[in-house]
Amino acid sequence: MRILLITLLAVFSMPAILWAQDVPGKTGSDIAQADAQALLNHHNKVRADVGCPPLQWSPQLAEYAQAWANHLASEGCLMEHRPFSGKWAQKYGENIFWGSASSYTPLDASKSWYSEIAKYKYTEVTETNYVSTGHYTQMVWKNTTHVGVGVAVCKGGGIIIVANYNPPGNYVGQKPY
C-alpha cells in the first residue's frame, strides 16, 4: 500500500515538476518576482498541457520588454507591437496586454493571451489566423525557451504589459507544437 501511495504521489506531482522554473530575485523589469513567477508558472502549465518544454525567465528579455512598456506608456498608453526597423526594432516574439486599470497583473495578461485557445484549431499559423490566436500560439511555441516581461502604468491609470519571447514564434506555415 505504501509503495502504491508513493507511486501515485510521484505521478500526480510530475506535471508540476516539469513546468516549475524559478524566477530570479531581480527580474530585470518593474515586475515583482512573485508576479513574474505567477506568469511563468501559468505559461509553463499551458505549455505542458500541449507537450511543450517549460520556459525559463530571462532578465535580459524582461529589461527589453520593460523598455517597450515604458515607451508605450509615455506615448499615451498605446497598444502596438515594436516596429520591424528603426530604434525600437523587434528582435523577439512579443505579446502585449492593455488594461484600463492599473490593478491588472502579469498573470491576468497571461490568462488573457491563453483565452485565445478557444479560437485555435490545431493548424499552421497563417496570415489570417495569427490575428485571433497569435498570443496563444506564441505562448506555446515549441522552440521558444525564454520569456521576459515588463509592465508600465500609464498616466490615465491604465496598464501596459509586454512579454518578449526568444526564440520568437508564429512563423507562417508552421504549427506551434
Disulfide bonds with the S-S distance in Angstrom:
Cys77-Cys154 1.92
